[in-house]
Amino acid sequence: MSTVDKAKNKAEKVAGQAKETFGEAAGDRGKRDEGRTDKVKSDLKDAGEKVKDAFRH
């Protein structure tokens, strides 16, 4: 996995955590759920990159 991909995925995960926290604090379930979705997408991208790396080596 390239460093750029890792950084992008980490940034997406941090943004998702921020949305989730904001949604919890504001009582906005939509924003909370959007943040959770962003975190899951980031985790899936990381997993996909790891699979690609496994086949490259």
C-alpha positions as CSV (number, residue, x, y, z in Angstrom):
1,M,0.0,0.0,0.0
2,S,1.4,3.3,-0.9
3,T,2.0,6.0,1.6
4,V,-0.4,8.3,-0.3
5,D,-3.2,5.7,-0.1
6,K,-2.6,5.2,3.6
7,A,-2.7,9.0,4.2
8,K,-6.0,9.3,2.2
9,N,-7.6,6.5,4.1
10,K,-6.5,7.8,7.4
11,A,-7.8,11.3,6.6
12,E,-11.1,9.8,5.5
13,K,-11.3,7.8,8.8
14,V,-10.5,10.9,10.9
15,A,-13.1,12.9,9.0
16,G,-15.7,10.2,9.6
17,Q,-14.8,10.1,13.3
18,A,-15.3,13.9,13.5
19,K,-18.7,13.7,11.7
20,E,-19.8,10.9,14.0
21,T,-18.7,12.8,17.2
22,F,-20.4,16.0,15.9
23,G,-23.6,14.1,15.1
24,E,-23.6,12.5,18.6
25,A,-23.1,15.9,20.3
26,A,-25.7,17.6,18.2
27,G,-28.3,14.8,18.3
28,D,-28.1,14.6,14.5
29,R,-28.5,10.9,13.7
30,G,-28.0,11.5,10.0
31,K,-24.6,13.1,10.5
32,R,-23.6,10.4,13.0
33,D,-24.5,7.6,10.6
34,E,-22.7,9.4,7.8
35,G,-19.6,9.5,9.9
36,R,-19.9,5.8,10.7
37,T,-20.3,5.1,7.0
38,D,-17.1,7.1,6.1
39,K,-15.2,5.1,8.7
40,V,-16.3,1.8,7.3
41,K,-15.5,2.8,3.8
42,S,-12.0,3.8,4.9
43,D,-11.5,0.4,6.6
44,L,-12.7,-1.4,3.5
45,K,-10.3,0.6,1.3
46,D,-7.4,-0.3,3.7
47,A,-8.4,-4.0,3.5
48,G,-8.5,-3.9,-0.3
49,E,-5.1,-2.3,-0.4
50,K,-3.7,-5.0,1.9
51,V,-5.1,-7.7,-0.4
52,K,-3.5,-6.0,-3.4
53,D,-0.2,-5.8,-1.6
54,A,-0.4,-9.5,-0.7
55,F,-0.7,-10.5,-4.3
56,R,2.1,-8.2,-5.4
57,H,4.6,-9.9,-3.1
